[in-house]
Amino acid sequence: MLHGNVWERILRGMSEVFKNSYKVAERGMVSLSVYNVGYQRCESGHQWGPGVRDHFLIHCVVSGRGAYVSGKRKYELGAGDLFLVYPYSEVTYRADDAEPWEYCWVGFSGTDAGAILESTDFTAENPVIRSSASETEMRDRLLRIYASRGNGFADAVKMTGELYIALSSLVAAASREEPVRRANLSHVEKGLAYIESHYSWPISVDDVASYVGVSRSQLFREFKANVGKSPKEYLSERRIRHSCALLRETGLSVSAIATSVGYDNGMYYAKVFRAAKGMTPSEYRALGAAKAASET
């Protein structure tokens, strides 16, 4: 555990109201990856939302007070409380007018994320853990994630390792002796896992639906309801995200990259890439090279 004055050392010299955050450019790892991490001392009445996130987001209240609204429920929170934002759930959180809160947070996604959180005291019906005895440990764990930030793959691995440790402390502190685990993955989770394992192959949405064991239309409805996008959109985004990494980090030809992310037709890949990124794959690579050169 970090020393008790680490928090103060990090904040030393900053103004009364501040925000320090780090956002990861690409969420490359499948099982679990950090999306963003940071800490903020909010001004009176500072509010985020109503809005939705596309990833899980845990906040740890360090001091002060505020309110968290998830669905139709409102939670008044203070120091030591934790609150979880679920992907694609409409939320609002607001600092108290008289005693605005200070909190730290970590945003994350991946195929392991939901299963791990199911083994904690967080639920969709009650996304809050009150006066956590492990608040100090959680705060320190989040600071460790922040301290591990960086643009390299090794940095991403270290951040993810620290995230696993932070989540493990919530699992260990769960009030139920035997966490209730579903015997089988849901249709959406099975679909996500299949896509993550096979997106580099020329699979189709029909292949995903066949693996899951439901019709294409049912898979579409369940993806839209739980992920906020269709299976086709999710598959395309996953392929484009990986292709961006290959364009930045390898010398493979555009045609070879198209094949590597599941596109048999290089022209179609270029069309999908342009629609997603607003430029061709070659332009994206040249832009990245120019940026790298300017930073040296």
N, C-alpha and C positions, 0 to 999 in steps of 0.2 A: 504494500500500500504506500501511496505517496505521503510525504511528510505533511503535517497539518497546515503548514504555511505556504504550500505550493500554490494554492489558489491565489493567495494574496500577492505572491511574487509575480505571478503571471499578469495580474491586474495592475501592478504598481505603475504609477505614472500615467494611467489612463484617466479620462474624464469621468464624471459621475454617470453619464449615460453613454454606453458604448455597445458595439457589436463586433465580435471577431468570429469569422466563420471560414470554413474551407469546403469547397465543392469539388468532388472528383469529376474529372472530365469525361471519363468512360467507365461504365460499370461492367468490367470485363469478366469477372469470375461468376460462375453459375450458381454454386451452392449458397454463398453468402458474400455480399460485398457492401462496403460503406459507400453511401452516396454523398452525404455531407456531415459535417461535425462542427460544433462551435459553442459559443457561450455569449450571453447578452445580459446587460443590465438595462432594463427597459425604462423608458420615460413614462410618466403618468398617463394612463389610458391607452398606451400603445396596443394596437390590435392587429392580428392577422386573421383574415377571413371575413365573411364566409368563403370557403374554398376547399379544394381537394388536393391531396398529394398523390403521386404515383408510386409511393414507397412507404414503408413503415417509418415512424418517427417517434422516438422516445425523448421526452423532456424530463429533466430532473430539476425541481424547484430548489434553489439554493437559499434564497431569502425572499422576504416580501410576500405579497399575495396577488392572486389573479383568478380569473374564471375561465373554465374550459367548457365549451358547448360541443357535444357530439350527438348528432341526431336531434332528439327532442329533450335530451337531458343536459342539465347544467351543473357543473361541479365547481364549488368554491375551494381553491387550493392554496396551500401555504408551504413553508419550508419543510423539506423532507418528502413531499408528495411527488409521485411520478405519474405522468400521463402519456398514453400511447395514441398516436394517430394511425388509423388503418388506411391502407391504400384505397383511394376513390370513395372515401367516406367524407361527407361534408362536415367541416368543423370550423369553429371560431375560438380563438383564445385571446384574452385581453388582460392587460396589467391593471391592477387596482389603482384607483385615482389617488388615494392617500398614501398607500404603501406599495408602489409598483414592484413587481417581482424581478428577480434575477434568476436565470436558469441556464443550464447547459443542455445540449441535445446531440443525438446522433440519428441520422437517417440511413436506412439500409434496405436492401432487397435481396432476393435470391430464393432458390427452391427450398432451402433449409429454414428460412425465416419464419414462415407460418407454423411449421411443426415445433420449432423451439418455443415460440411465444405461447403455443397451446399448453406447454408444460409450466407456464408461469401463472401468476394470479391475474394477469390481464385477460379480459374477455371482451368481445364486441359489445356485450350488454353493459359491461362495467370496465371501461378502459383506463381505470385509475387505480393506483396502489397508494394507500394512505400512509403518511408518516412512516415511510420505509425505514426500518432499522438499518438497512444497508445503504441509506442515502449517501453517507460519506464515501463508502466504497464505490457506489455507482458513479458519484461525481468524479472521483479519482480515476475510475476506469475510463470515463468519457474524456478526461483530460489526457490520459495516455493515448487514446485514439487520436486526439488532436495533435499531440506531440509527435506522432508517427507519420503525419501527413507528408505527402510528396508526390511527384509525378511519375516515379519509376515503378516498375512492377513489384520490386522488393518492398517498396513503401506500401503498395496496395495490399500485399500479403501480410505485412506487419499490422496494418490497420485492421484487416479482417481478423487476424489472430487476437488482437486486443478486444474486438467486438465479441468474438466467441466467449472470451473470458468474462466480459461484462454481462452477457446474456446468461452465462452459466451461474452467475451469482443470483440472478433472479429466479432461475430454475431451482437452485438449492434453497432459496428462501420461500418457495411456494408453500402455501398453507396446507394444501391437500397432500396426504402421504403418498397416494398413488395417482399421479397425473392421468387424467382421462385422455387416452389416445384413441383415435379412430382406427378401427381394424383395417380399413382400406382408405386410400387416398380418394378425395373427391374427383369428380370428372374433370374439373378445371385443373386441379393439381396434377392429375395424371397427364392431361394434355400439355401443361407447361413443362413437366419433366421430359415428356417425349420430344417436344420441340427442342429443348435445351440439348438433348442427346443426339438429335438427328438433323438439326437445321443445316448442317454442312452437306447433307445429302439432298437430292432433288425430291423431297417429300412434298405432299400437297395436304390441304386441309382434310380431304377425304381419308388420307392415311392416318392423320391424327384422330379423326372421329372413329375410324375402324379400330385403332389401338385402344381407345378409351371405351368403346363398346356402346356408343350412342350415335344417333343420326347427326348429320352435318348441321341441320337446323337447330337441334337441341344443343349441340356444342356451341353454336353461334350465340344462342340466347344466354347460356350459362357464362360464356366468356364476357359478353357485353355487361352482364349483371355484376360479375365479380372482378373483372380485370379492367373494364371500361373501354375495351376495344375488341374487335373481332379476332378469331384465330388467325385469319389471313393477315391482318394488320400486325398482330404480335409477332408472327413468324417473319414477316418482312422487316420489321424493326430490328429483330434479333440478328438477321442476316446482314443488314446494313451496318449495324453497330460493330459486328466483327470485321466486316470488310474495311471499315474505317481504320481499325487497328492495323490490319494488314497493309493498307495503303501507307500508313505512317511509319510502320516499323519494319517492313520488308521491301525487297526489290522485285517482288513478283509482278508479272505483267497484269494488266487489268483483266485480261481474259482468264489468266490463272486464278486470280482472286475471285472472279465470278464463279468459277467452277468450285473453288474452295468453300464457298458459302452457299452452295446448293443451286446455282443458276446454270442451266445447260446452255442458255442463250446469252451471250455477252451483251448483245444490243438491248435485250430486255432488262438485264441487270443495270446497264447504264441509264435506262429510262427510269427504273425504280429508284436508283440512287439520286438522280437529278430531282425527282419529285420529293424525295425526303430531305435532301441537303441543299437544293437550289443551285447545284453546280454538278459538273461531270466528275467521275472518279479521278480523271487526270488532273482536273483543276483543283480538286481537293488535295491531292498529293503535292502539287506544285505550291499551293498555299501553305501547307504544312512545312515544306522544305524551306520556303522563304521565311517563315516565322522562326524556324530553328536557326537559320543563318543570322537573323537579326539579333538573336539572343546570345550569340557567341562573340 
